[in-house]
Amino acid sequence: MTKATGYSPSILCQQLHALYDLLQKRKKEIMADPDLNPGNDELNNELELIHRRCQLIQECFENFCPS
């Protein structure tokens, strides 16, 4: 961890992985929801938001997390 900023790459990567896992868990819940259909805007919007957030997290993995 750097003292000037408090930034730790290892902590950031752990947090990104945890967030990604939570989003994937919620995505699976939505996909299994019997109310998921083209007319259910609430679930479809949440699914789209999860998709966008996962894309952003993947970009962060590529830029900030080794391996």
Secondary structure by P-SEA (a helix, b strand, c coil): ccccccccaaaaaaaaaaaaaaaaaaaaaaaacccccccaaaaaaaaaaaaaaaaaaaaaaaccccc
